[in-house]
Amino acid sequence: MKGEVLTIGDELLRGEIIDSNKSFLSERLLRLDIETHFHGSVRDDPADMTDAFRRAVSRADVVLVSGGLGPTRDDLTIEVLARTFGRKLVRHEPSLAAIRAFFASVGREMAPVNAKQADLPEGAEALANPLGTAPGCLLEVDGRQIFCLPGVPRELHRMMDEEVLPRIAARHPGRAVVRARLLRTFGMGESNLEEALADVAKEGEVVLGFRTAFPDNLLRPLTRAASAEEADARLDAVCTAIRSRLGALVYAEGDEPMEAVVGELLREQRRTLAVAESCTGGSIAERVTSVAGASKYFLGGVVAYSNEAKRKLLDVPAELLDRHGAVSEEVALAMADGVRARFGSDLAVATTGISGPGGGAADKPVGTVCVALAAAGERHAERFVFPLDRARHRSLTTQLALDWVRRTLLRQPLVAPTILRRRS
Amino acid sequence: MKGEVLTIGDELLRGEIIDSNKSFLSERLLRLDIETHFHGSVRDDPADMTDAFRRAVSRADVVLVSGGLGPTRDDLTIEVLARTFGRKLVRHEPSLAAIRAFFASVGREMAPVNAKQADLPEGAEALANPLGTAPGCLLEVDGRQIFCLPGVPRELHRMMDEEVLPRIAARHPGRAVVRARLLRTFGMGESNLEEALADVAKEGEVVLGFRTAFPDNLLRPLTRAASAEEADARLDAVCTAIRSRLGALVYAEGDEPMEAVVGELLREQRRTLAVAESCTGGSIAERVTSVAGASKYFLGGVVAYSNEAKRKLLDVPAELLDRHGAVSEEVALAMADGVRARFGSDLAVATTGISGPGGGAADKPVGTVCVALAAAGERHAERFVFPLDRARHRSLTTQLALDWVRRTLLRQPLVAPTILRRRS
């Protein structure tokens, strides 16, 4: 089965926005084992739209159209679709009621122009849009399914999953389903991961994909099965095998970020955290506090760029700074100890390094960084050189510091990211 | 004149990556007053590619093709292009030498497969790719220009500007050029901006566009002129008029972020900054230190989530916390004073608020935030309610705090963002 995705809007063709809808829709079609053969975009122009609709129906089994469902004069998708395939426009009363109800729910009255959004081609089925005013629709032409969806990503995503995919599956019963999971790992390079999982990947019915999303490496087991249940069972088994092989290297599933995992563990264990940052400049604190409810376990942090700040606010002994320099394991540890004492937290992490582009020296080149962790009965510091640009240096160091907190809470050994490990 | 953009690659049609090349290329074509009528993407499939090439040439004057120029078996663009239009493939020796030189420059030897990248359709002109191995090419068919470019954005961007646009302009002399600028404003809502600039926008030859990039509002004057010089002169005049109308509301041009503007001012004036953050949780420090060289003017910060931390690390009097609560102008000011004294900085900003989703009270609902600035002879605090989700609440508060630093350095009055101003 072939899929085709068509997005509509002048703003796309003028390059004003990057169209992420096409990749989303194609990824979702793959879940039903439908490969997209063509992506296209046209302006809000009836002739170009007609041409695109005709061609799509001539070569694809499923056509997904997004955009042009709004209430303005530029929004022509439904009108042109109806004309292209010789259908009249008919008002769909339940959709009109839904649009009115939507406006009422946000305390506004429906403007007359919005009524147009309840018009559908004769014979089309309305698709509910719980997050916006424009309903979608499904029109069948010559046995091909054409779905029209709004261009707003939030609305599109929900409708694709709840309205479109079930209708494609129902129209083509007995088709294979394709399912995938995403496991997030931190600390091992892609080639090492592939090697470690070589036999897991060989289990046949599940294909294991690898992808880097700096500083993480993502594992994506994917399977094609007769039913969602069968697919889920297979993926459960493979994910269990991967987790038992990799242990704490797998830190989360799906989109869950490291700071959410750390937060959940701190909350469960009723422990608290404080951070002392030099080269990460506040980004550890920023990430920890981006999680709602972080005030339950995060006491605070100190960003100490200067030596004076390290002395005064983190009680780092002047003598340590003189003897080892600000970028040293000794100072990192003293920073962690200092912030832990000041805030009275259970755990503390500290970073001090040279993110660049300037500031390096022969014995401490740009990219040098020391990370330290302090907790009751546990103190550890390590020095690395990450030869990366400033932004990536900060991002990797931040992720490493958070990972050390996570590992400490899980009573796992602290590890360094092998990808970039290069001790000086 | 019509443009068409065609991108090639299985990964696009599987939805594995979001294609940003199409919007880039269309935006660039507009600079030569060429509107893109169609965007298309096809897999690495010769039949689909042939079909797409033929249709593009039948309806567009300029066709931009990206992707499929690599050395692997999947990279078929040049081969299929040649076959589609009845051309032989010929080896382009200067390109082969350039590929060899490229590998030599990174200390590697050219693999035999890479030689294929020097093959071009007979009659095509090679386009230099200074950042990669694959040269591009320009083939003319029936008076239409077809440009093939690599899919790697970095390489594509450079080649579009240096190789493609000049050749389109040369082929169509006397065409208008289109130029635009981007002015970044913070603090005034879009409708107020439109009103304030109504007569500036009416100057005729320049069209003024408005766009929101939360929490900023962007102004985009655009003009169509006979030459780049004429366009630049017009835009200079309009930008000057806008700046004299809006004053300090315009904080930067192009992509320069607020933290870079603040950093530049601090550096020029040889002044230093420290920050005290509660609800922004480190994001002010994170943004300030994302700028290379921030250690010259940024002394550091304290993230004080708990009352105890505010007392102990920022010397906020317990009595103030008891009387006014942590989220109060009084406490915000005390935080700013405290961090300024601790770090010995010239300026300090502080934030304390309820970013949500939890934690609100009747007199201090979720979204309440107090921001304070302290400098020699200048102390100011204000309370706002921003009814936004957590991420946007933090982002707006951070931008506001940075803007106050900027305004203080410019000796301008501190203003509140009118968009969301709703004092409680």
Boltz contact constraints between the chains, C-beta under 6 A:
constraints:
  - contact:
      token1: [A, 13]
      token2: [B, 26]
      max_distance: 6.0
  - contact:
      token1: [A, 13]
      token2: [B, 36]
      max_distance: 6.0
  - contact:
      token1: [A, 15]
      token2: [B, 23]
      max_distance: 6.0
  - contact:
      token1: [A, 15]
      token2: [B, 26]
      max_distance: 6.0
  - contact:
      token1: [A, 15]
      token2: [B, 27]
      max_distance: 6.0
  - contact:
      token1: [A, 18]
      token2: [B, 20]
      max_distance: 6.0
  - contact:
      token1: [A, 18]
      token2: [B, 23]
      max_distance: 6.0
  - contact:
      token1: [A, 20]
      token2: [B, 18]
      max_distance: 6.0
  - contact:
      token1: [A, 23]
      token2: [B, 15]
      max_distance: 6.0
  - contact:
      token1: [A, 23]
      token2: [B, 18]
      max_distance: 6.0
  - contact:
      token1: [A, 26]
      token2: [B, 13]
      max_distance: 6.0
  - contact:
      token1: [A, 26]
      token2: [B, 15]
      max_distance: 6.0
  - contact:
      token1: [A, 27]
      token2: [B, 15]
      max_distance: 6.0
  - contact:
      token1: [A, 36]
      token2: [B, 13]
      max_distance: 6.0
  - contact:
      token1: [A, 39]
      token2: [B, 41]
      max_distance: 6.0
  - contact:
      token1: [A, 40]
      token2: [B, 40]
      max_distance: 6.0
  - contact:
      token1: [A, 41]
      token2: [B, 39]
      max_distance: 6.0
  - contact:
      token1: [A, 281]
      token2: [B, 285]
      max_distance: 6.0
  - contact:
      token1: [A, 281]
      token2: [B, 286]
      max_distance: 6.0
  - contact:
      token1: [A, 281]
      token2: [B, 289]
      max_distance: 6.0
  - contact:
      token1: [A, 282]
      token2: [B, 282]
      max_distance: 6.0
  - contact:
      token1: [A, 282]
      token2: [B, 285]
      max_distance: 6.0
  - contact:
      token1: [A, 282]
      token2: [B, 286]
      max_distance: 6.0
  - contact:
      token1: [A, 283]
      token2: [B, 286]
      max_distance: 6.0
  - contact:
      token1: [A, 285]
      token2: [B, 281]
      max_distance: 6.0
  - contact:
      token1: [A, 285]
      token2: [B, 282]
      max_distance: 6.0
  - contact:
      token1: [A, 285]
      token2: [B, 303]
      max_distance: 6.0
  - contact:
      token1: [A, 286]
      token2: [B, 281]
      max_distance: 6.0
  - contact:
      token1: [A, 286]
      token2: [B, 282]
      max_distance: 6.0
  - contact:
      token1: [A, 286]
      token2: [B, 283]
      max_distance: 6.0
  - contact:
      token1: [A, 286]
      token2: [B, 286]
      max_distance: 6.0
  - contact:
      token1: [A, 289]
      token2: [B, 281]
      max_distance: 6.0
  - contact:
      token1: [A, 292]
      token2: [B, 357]
      max_distance: 6.0
  - contact:
      token1: [A, 292]
      token2: [B, 390]
      max_distance: 6.0
  - contact:
      token1: [A, 295]
      token2: [B, 305]
      max_distance: 6.0
  - contact:
      token1: [A, 298]
      token2: [B, 305]
      max_distance: 6.0
  - contact:
      token1: [A, 299]
      token2: [B, 306]
      max_distance: 6.0
  - contact:
      token1: [A, 299]
      token2: [B, 309]
      max_distance: 6.0
  - contact:
      token1: [A, 300]
      token2: [B, 303]
      max_distance: 6.0
  - contact:
      token1: [A, 300]
      token2: [B, 304]
      max_distance: 6.0
  - contact:
      token1: [A, 300]
      token2: [B, 305]
      max_distance: 6.0
  - contact:
      token1: [A, 300]
      token2: [B, 309]
      max_distance: 6.0
  - contact:
      token1: [A, 301]
      token2: [B, 303]
      max_distance: 6.0
  - contact:
      token1: [A, 302]
      token2: [B, 302]
      max_distance: 6.0
  - contact:
      token1: [A, 303]
      token2: [B, 285]
      max_distance: 6.0
  - contact:
      token1: [A, 303]
      token2: [B, 300]
      max_distance: 6.0
  - contact:
      token1: [A, 303]
      token2: [B, 301]
      max_distance: 6.0
  - contact:
      token1: [A, 304]
      token2: [B, 300]
      max_distance: 6.0
  - contact:
      token1: [A, 305]
      token2: [B, 295]
      max_distance: 6.0
  - contact:
      token1: [A, 305]
      token2: [B, 298]
      max_distance: 6.0
  - contact:
      token1: [A, 305]
      token2: [B, 300]
      max_distance: 6.0
  - contact:
      token1: [A, 306]
      token2: [B, 299]
      max_distance: 6.0
  - contact:
      token1: [A, 309]
      token2: [B, 299]
      max_distance: 6.0
  - contact:
      token1: [A, 309]
      token2: [B, 300]
      max_distance: 6.0
  - contact:
      token1: [A, 309]
      token2: [B, 343]
      max_distance: 6.0
  - contact:
      token1: [A, 343]
      token2: [B, 309]
      max_distance: 6.0
  - contact:
      token1: [A, 357]
      token2: [B, 292]
      max_distance: 6.0
  - contact:
      token1: [A, 390]
      token2: [B, 292]
      max_distance: 6.0
